[in-house]
Amino acid sequence: MGSLPGLIMQTTNLFMVIILQALCKASGVSGLEKCDVFPSNQLIKYGLDLRVSFRAPPNSDCRKITSFNTNRLYWTLNNQTIAKSFYHSNSTFASVFIQDFTLAVGIVECHLDDIVLGGTIIRTYLDPENVSCIAETLRNCFLCIRLTCKWDHNQNGVNTNYMVHVKQKGNESLCQSRQIKWCTFSEEEGPKVGGEINVTVTAQTSAGEAHSEKVTYDSIWDIVKLDKPRDVQVKPELSALSVTWRSNNWALAYTVCEVRFLEKGSEPVVRTVEKTSSSTFDLTEVKPCTSYSVSVRCRIDVWSEWSQAVTHFTSINVRNVQLHLWRSKGVVYAKGKRAMHLMWKGINPLCKAFEEYRLFNRTHNLVTSKSFKPSENHTVIILDENAHSVTVAAYRNNQSLSEASMEIPSAAEEFNLPPVDNVNMFARDGQIHITWDKLYLTVTGYIVIWNSTEEDHQWQQTQERHFSLEGENFTLYTVSLMPLYENGPGSEIRLHAYAREGVPAVVSNVQAERICDRKAEIHWRPILSTQCCAFVVSYTVFYKAQNDMAFRNVTVDQKENGVILDDLQPKTNYIVYVQANSMAASSNSSFYTFSTKPYGEVFLIMLIVCGVGLMLLPVCTVLVVLIRKEYLNEKVPNPRFSSLSIWSSQKCRNPWNQLPVPWACDSEKSLTCQVEAEDYSILATSIRDVAKLQQNTATQETTPTHTENTALVSSSSETELASRGKEERMKPLSAMDLETAQIHPVFLSRSPYKNQTPLTSPVDSPRKGLQGTTKPRSSEETETLLKPKHDSATMVTTYVTVDMFEHGKSK
């Protein structure tokens, strides 16, 4: 029982056949002819001309279109309209001519307005080309030849069969191939030795045949390919390598061979062996103690394949090798001591031709020695200030095979010679190039030292002012350069270089310091120039807020190891990483996260200042109040303890109050005193006192020399005032303006406080007590004034001036 998909497909195909049959019957019944484009699905040769036609019989279905007219038809090729100059039409046909059809596949369609009336697919095919044949001889049969022919052909998706025709002296051999583009003749069917050979290839398709051009060979030997050489052997000779091999013996007199030897890290070298009866060759251009890979190939006209490579390591005669010894300039090591770098070369350690190096140091009949491995080629020795003789020798079985010596002058005789000038080093095409300027002093040469590791230490002496060395990719080389003078070596210049830079080392120890609200300092550990595998030219700091999508960045040069980010937001988490950039690539550090502070330093300082100010405000207020009470209030005496007297004019000019007042005299001060009215009368004052005051006033008016401050009081006589049957004794009052209902003022003054109602002091005038002290004496009037009164009492305002008038005697 078949599968379900297969059953569905069979049913679908049957249904389509039924529909097509029904349509054909309907067309035949109606009597309508078919409109079509021809030729249909044509296969033509590449580059040929083509004509495509459209047929529209009078009784066809396409003529039912109301706008149909063969002159209105147009053609397209792969949806591109063809020029009307290539059209041709009559009442029933329309055609288009296409020249030099060079498309692999083309669709040609016929249109009426926007309606496609029909179309066809055109495919092209090419002739087979690049036909070549190779004849291989069988190892044990000189005349047994197997011929193989190959060619190129673009099938364009069309099933193609090929036929190879070989004609020789009227005989034709055929080789058939399906789809594949090569064919091999059997030994019996192939061509024979002798005679011209003609070869052609025919491509067969459903549309026809395509033929290649004829290829002609003068002889079978023109296309014979020999077997690749075998049994290749390499033997060491005195100063060369002897290479032997085996090939087709019958063809030795007709073959040319090539010997290829390849040194590791170098380009292969090929040497030609001309036609000869022997299969041997001596390689003389070889280095001692070097590994070579050797292979051979041969030909009559067509080269055989290269033989399998054979590796051989060349030997060396150590006695014939000259060692080379060199030293650097001495460097002060300690008091009376100097350090010197010694280097030697001459024998490849891979040769294993000796066992060790021995270094001898001679001075003042004292000889010291030290041994080194064959792979070691330099050392640092410590010398005193005397002259020394140094020798290095290669030893095997305690016998010296080769040696080199040099004399080292004393420290006093060694000159301080200058280094080379304007050294320039760059890398290009895997090589490190060094150039420098000519010195003004005479030099005998230059020494170039380079190494990538302590073991890989090499040096070279040159007379040129430039030097190049092969370097490995992504490897740091230390290169030293110094001139050689007649009196010794000059100072050394040391540089670092890469033959090819890679990715720089990763930045480490990324930290954020001095974090504020809107800025932070990012620091990292810089990459050293000796770290693999590139020189850092700049650093780029990438940073962003944790919720941001894109990073911002700041770039600094390689000398910097920190940057200040000053566009941050307060109280925000940030992500940062540092990128190290070289000329070739970049490397990124790991992510580092930090958070900015909610407030900055300025805000905190202002907050502290405001807090301290608020704390000191009460203290300052209390101090101001105390100072005011201590210094200002003391300037205003208590009226209870005041008396009236006369001040001199000099005292009036010296104000006691530090604050300016608007009165005529700055020392005046008024104090408002509220007293309750009593039933006593100013008339209680003795008439004698009043008369005395009037007399003094009249005297002042008639005497122009007296000032308004002239004493108006009587002599030391006391004035008696009656007050409720009691008598008070007071010192004479200062001149005051008296104004009552019956008495007009007796004194006029410019001061507004001189027009006052005279009253006795609420407190008795102080008297001298015992021991010179004064003590106030209260009176009934005082007590009466100080007692609270009823609401019915009327209030009288009395002014008491502190500016006392001058004392004077009554005239």
TAUR-V490567 format. One record per residue. RES is the residue in one small letter. PSI is psi in degrees with one decimal (NA if undefined). Layout:
BEGIN
res->{RES:RES}
psi->{PSI:PSI}
END
This chain:
BEGIN
res->{m:g:s:l:p:g:l:i:m:q:t:t:n:l:f:m:v:i:i:l:q:a:l:c:k:a:s:g:v:s:g:l:e:k:c:d:v:f:p:s:n:q:l:i:k:y:g:l:d:l:r:v:s:f:r:a:p:p:n:s:d:c:r:k:i:t:s:f:n:t:n:r:l:y:w:t:l:n:n:q:t:i:a:k:s:f:y:h:s:n:s:t:f:a:s:v:f:i:q:d:f:t:l:a:v:g:i:v:e:c:h:l:d:d:i:v:l:g:g:t:i:i:r:t:y:l:d:p:e:n:v:s:c:i:a:e:t:l:r:n:c:f:l:c:i:r:l:t:c:k:w:d:h:n:q:n:g:v:n:t:n:y:m:v:h:v:k:q:k:g:n:e:s:l:c:q:s:r:q:i:k:w:c:t:f:s:e:e:e:g:p:k:v:g:g:e:i:n:v:t:v:t:a:q:t:s:a:g:e:a:h:s:e:k:v:t:y:d:s:i:w:d:i:v:k:l:d:k:p:r:d:v:q:v:k:p:e:l:s:a:l:s:v:t:w:r:s:n:n:w:a:l:a:y:t:v:c:e:v:r:f:l:e:k:g:s:e:p:v:v:r:t:v:e:k:t:s:s:s:t:f:d:l:t:e:v:k:p:c:t:s:y:s:v:s:v:r:c:r:i:d:v:w:s:e:w:s:q:a:v:t:h:f:t:s:i:n:v:r:n:v:q:l:h:l:w:r:s:k:g:v:v:y:a:k:g:k:r:a:m:h:l:m:w:k:g:i:n:p:l:c:k:a:f:e:e:y:r:l:f:n:r:t:h:n:l:v:t:s:k:s:f:k:p:s:e:n:h:t:v:i:i:l:d:e:n:a:h:s:v:t:v:a:a:y:r:n:n:q:s:l:s:e:a:s:m:e:i:p:s:a:a:e:e:f:n:l:p:p:v:d:n:v:n:m:f:a:r:d:g:q:i:h:i:t:w:d:k:l:y:l:t:v:t:g:y:i:v:i:w:n:s:t:e:e:d:h:q:w:q:q:t:q:e:r:h:f:s:l:e:g:e:n:f:t:l:y:t:v:s:l:m:p:l:y:e:n:g:p:g:s:e:i:r:l:h:a:y:a:r:e:g:v:p:a:v:v:s:n:v:q:a:e:r:i:c:d:r:k:a:e:i:h:w:r:p:i:l:s:t:q:c:c:a:f:v:v:s:y:t:v:f:y:k:a:q:n:d:m:a:f:r:n:v:t:v:d:q:k:e:n:g:v:i:l:d:d:l:q:p:k:t:n:y:i:v:y:v:q:a:n:s:m:a:a:s:s:n:s:s:f:y:t:f:s:t:k:p:y:g:e:v:f:l:i:m:l:i:v:c:g:v:g:l:m:l:l:p:v:c:t:v:l:v:v:l:i:r:k:e:y:l:n:e:k:v:p:n:p:r:f:s:s:l:s:i:w:s:s:q:k:c:r:n:p:w:n:q:l:p:v:p:w:a:c:d:s:e:k:s:l:t:c:q:v:e:a:e:d:y:s:i:l:a:t:s:i:r:d:v:a:k:l:q:q:n:t:a:t:q:e:t:t:p:t:h:t:e:n:t:a:l:v:s:s:s:s:e:t:e:l:a:s:r:g:k:e:e:r:m:k:p:l:s:a:m:d:l:e:t:a:q:i:h:p:v:f:l:s:r:s:p:y:k:n:q:t:p:l:t:s:p:v:d:s:p:r:k:g:l:q:g:t:t:k:p:r:s:s:e:e:t:e:t:l:l:k:p:k:h:d:s:a:t:m:v:t:t:y:v:t:v:d:m:f:e:h:g:k:s:k}
psi->{129.3:167.1:163.5:-44.6:-39.5:-40.0:-40.1:-41.5:-41.8:-40.4:-41.3:-45.3:-42.4:-39.4:-40.1:-38.6:-41.4:-42.5:-44.7:-41.7:-40.5:-39.8:-39.7:-42.2:-40.5:-40.2:-40.4:-35.2:-40.0:-20.9:15.1:136.1:162.5:137.7:132.4:164.6:136.7:157.1:152.2:129.3:63.5:143.8:118.7:166.1:143.1:126.3:-1.6:162.3:158.2:141.5:131.0:134.1:155.3:127.4:127.9:87.7:156.7:-36.6:59.0:160.5:-33.1:-21.8:-7.3:-15.2:127.6:-33.1:11.0:133.3:128.7:-24.7:-16.6:-1.6:148.3:159.9:150.3:149.1:112.5:47.2:11.4:126.3:133.5:141.9:141.9:-16.0:-16.7:6.9:152.6:137.7:156.8:-159.9:-26.4:-13.4:152.3:138.1:164.7:141.6:126.7:121.4:144.6:67.2:111.2:16.5:148.0:-43.8:135.0:140.2:118.2:127.1:148.8:131.2:148.4:109.9:-119.3:13.7:129.4:115.7:-25.5:171.7:172.7:156.7:128.5:127.0:151.6:160.8:157.8:162.8:144.7:143.9:172.8:47.7:131.2:151.2:146.6:133.7:126.0:132.8:142.5:145.9:-39.9:9.3:110.6:-38.9:3.2:109.0:135.0:121.7:131.6:128.1:144.4:157.9:171.4:142.9:134.5:111.5:-19.0:36.0:11.3:134.8:124.4:136.3:147.2:150.1:125.0:127.7:122.9:122.4:131.1:117.8:46.1:-8.2:139.2:132.1:143.3:144.8:121.2:141.8:139.5:115.6:-46.3:154.9:41.8:157.9:139.2:128.3:146.2:166.5:-33.5:-32.7:-18.4:173.0:162.9:171.6:131.6:137.4:152.1:148.2:129.5:133.1:132.2:154.9:133.2:129.7:124.9:124.4:176.7:-22.0:-18.6:-157.3:150.3:136.8:138.8:168.1:154.4:135.0:132.3:134.6:135.2:-36.0:161.2:-25.0:-16.9:-21.8:11.9:129.4:116.8:160.2:149.6:141.7:149.9:170.1:45.7:130.8:145.9:125.2:136.7:138.4:-171.2:-46.0:28.0:179.3:132.5:123.1:129.5:156.3:171.8:140.0:-162.5:110.3:-34.5:-18.5:11.3:-38.1:-9.7:-3.7:152.8:132.7:159.9:136.9:123.4:125.0:138.2:120.7:139.8:129.0:5.5:166.6:147.1:147.6:129.3:131.5:139.0:136.9:112.8:171.5:122.7:162.9:-7.7:156.0:66.4:154.9:140.3:123.4:112.4:-12.9:55.5:153.7:149.3:150.6:44.8:142.0:129.6:146.5:122.7:135.1:161.7:148.4:155.9:164.5:156.6:-58.5:-27.0:127.8:140.0:175.5:155.5:140.4:169.6:134.6:144.0:129.6:136.9:145.0:122.4:152.5:-179.4:149.3:106.1:-33.0:-21.5:1.3:130.5:123.0:152.2:131.9:138.8:152.6:156.2:176.5:141.0:142.2:135.6:124.6:-44.4:-178.7:118.9:7.8:151.9:144.5:140.2:136.4:121.3:138.3:144.5:159.6:169.0:-30.1:125.2:124.9:-20.3:-16.1:-27.5:37.4:-8.4:170.7:-35.8:163.4:146.8:131.7:125.1:133.8:118.0:133.5:128.3:51.2:17.3:127.0:128.7:150.4:157.0:141.2:149.9:153.9:159.9:-25.3:-12.0:136.2:14.8:159.7:165.9:126.0:152.0:122.3:157.5:-168.2:-3.4:170.2:149.1:156.3:123.9:135.7:138.1:136.9:147.2:128.0:141.7:127.6:41.2:23.5:134.7:121.9:-35.9:147.3:164.1:143.7:161.1:154.0:132.0:118.1:167.1:166.1:-34.0:-28.2:-8.5:131.5:151.7:90.6:148.9:159.3:-179.0:160.5:149.6:57.7:131.1:129.4:133.7:162.3:141.3:130.1:41.2:8.6:150.4:122.1:136.2:133.7:155.1:165.3:160.3:138.1:155.8:-18.0:156.7:129.3:153.9:-9.2:-173.6:147.7:127.1:124.5:135.6:149.8:148.6:-24.9:173.1:-32.4:-34.4:75.1:118.1:154.7:157.8:137.0:135.7:155.2:-10.3:168.0:30.3:155.7:144.0:144.2:145.8:135.8:150.8:151.0:144.0:26.4:129.7:128.0:136.8:120.5:127.0:143.1:133.4:147.5:156.7:119.1:170.5:-28.3:4.5:-179.1:152.7:-175.6:153.3:141.7:128.0:132.9:164.2:144.7:155.5:138.3:-36.3:124.8:152.1:-138.9:129.0:165.7:158.9:135.5:137.2:168.3:48.4:128.1:153.7:128.6:159.8:54.2:127.0:-164.8:-34.6:5.7:160.7:153.8:126.5:125.1:154.2:166.3:120.1:154.3:129.6:154.3:-18.1:-0.5:139.6:146.0:31.9:162.2:130.0:128.7:-20.4:162.3:140.0:123.3:118.5:134.0:153.0:154.8:153.4:-28.4:-3.9:158.5:-43.7:151.3:144.8:162.9:155.0:132.7:135.0:164.8:177.8:-14.0:-17.3:149.1:26.0:159.8:150.8:122.3:113.6:18.8:39.7:168.4:143.2:149.4:52.6:141.9:133.3:146.8:133.2:145.2:158.5:131.8:126.7:127.8:131.1:-177.7:-18.5:-35.3:-175.3:156.8:147.9:140.5:174.2:160.5:143.8:135.3:137.9:164.6:136.2:157.2:152.7:-28.5:152.1:177.3:-39.8:-42.9:-42.7:-39.7:-44.2:-39.0:-41.3:-43.0:-43.1:-40.9:-44.7:-39.3:-42.8:-35.8:-35.2:-14.8:-48.0:-39.0:-44.7:-39.8:-45.7:-41.6:-41.5:-43.7:-43.6:-42.0:-43.0:-41.6:-34.7:-42.4:-33.4:-45.2:-23.9:-19.5:-15.6:99.9:157.0:122.3:-21.7:-27.1:20.4:159.5:166.5:130.1:176.0:127.3:153.9:159.7:-29.4:-40.8:-32.0:-30.3:-15.1:94.8:141.7:-18.1:130.9:-15.1:137.7:141.5:155.5:9.4:170.0:-38.2:125.6:-16.6:-2.6:144.5:132.9:147.1:122.1:127.0:121.0:118.1:151.2:141.4:138.5:174.1:7.6:166.0:146.7:-19.2:-8.9:-15.2:142.7:142.5:-26.2:-40.5:-39.2:-42.4:-40.7:-41.1:-41.7:-37.7:-42.6:-36.3:-42.4:-39.4:-39.0:-36.5:-33.9:-13.9:105.4:-20.0:-17.6:140.1:172.5:-7.2:16.3:144.0:129.2:13.4:159.7:179.1:-168.1:7.5:146.8:151.3:133.6:130.9:131.4:130.6:102.5:48.8:-0.9:156.1:132.3:138.2:128.8:153.3:155.9:137.5:152.8:162.7:120.9:154.4:124.3:132.9:116.5:-177.3:-31.0:-21.8:131.8:165.6:139.1:-5.7:134.0:135.3:154.3:-21.2:134.5:-14.5:1.4:-8.6:81.9:160.8:122.0:133.3:159.8:153.9:138.2:-19.9:137.5:146.5:140.3:143.6:156.7:126.5:-168.8:148.1:28.8:8.3:156.1:147.4:127.5:146.7:121.2:158.1:169.8:-35.1:-40.3:-48.0:-37.7:-40.1:-30.5:-11.7:145.0:143.9:169.1:165.8:-23.6:-14.1:142.0:148.0:135.9:133.3:127.6:135.1:132.8:122.1:141.9:-16.4:95.1:145.4:160.2:142.1:142.5:160.7:140.4:136.8:NA}
END
